[in-house]
Amino acid sequence: MSVDVPRRIVLLRHAKADWPQVADRERPLAERGRQDAPLAGRRLVEAGITPELTLCSTAVRTRETWKLVVHELPQRPKTVYEERLYEASLGELLALLNETPDDVSELLVVGHNPGMHALADALAGEAEEGTRERMARSGFPTSALAVVTFSGSWKSVEHGVGRLSDFWAPHE
């Protein structure tokens, strides 16, 4: 696949989690999260997004979110459960994107805040009208997703390389 092919990165924050007396990594989804996650999956379908690869944090809440989202998709993409997504810094997230094979044109990342918001903001050198404002106003809530498009190799992903083409949150 040519490296100048248009590519799409979808950043999905996990659905609303519960706060039981467990380690943060082990927190399960709350009832609202179990209701909102399938809505995010349906939004992906409505937007014509068909990821070829999903990187999902290993935290319980992200894995549960992904299980509910993928159930809505017409086809299950290859999924890699990535330990490094948990509590990843912006630099670590960019490094993960840079490792994506160039035969992937659509990548979905299921992760956490503040990383998902920071990454969407950092990648978006440009934005569709009103999209950046909606994302900033909402604060990137649980089950929200941002879509960033760019052209080039995954190794070239860096600050300002993309266009924020869509932002969606279930209770926006």
Sequence and secondary structure as in RCSB ss.txt:
>XXXX:A:sequence
MSVDVPRRIVLLRHAKADWPQVADRERPLAERGRQDAPLAGRRLVEAGITPELTLCSTAVRTRETWKLVVHELPQ
RPKTVYEERLYEASLGELLALLNETPDDVSELLVVGHNPGMHALADALAGEAEEGTRERMARSGFPTSALAVVTF
SGSWKSVEHGVGRLSDFWAPHE
>XXXX:A:secstr
  TTSEEEEEEEE   B   SS GGG  B HHHHHHHHHHHHHHHHTT   SEEEEESSHHHHHHHHHHHTTSSS
  EEEEEGGGTT  HHHHHHHHHTS TT SEEEEEE TTHHHHHHHHHEEEE TTHHHHHHHHT  TT EEEEEE
ES GGG  TT EEEEEEE TT 
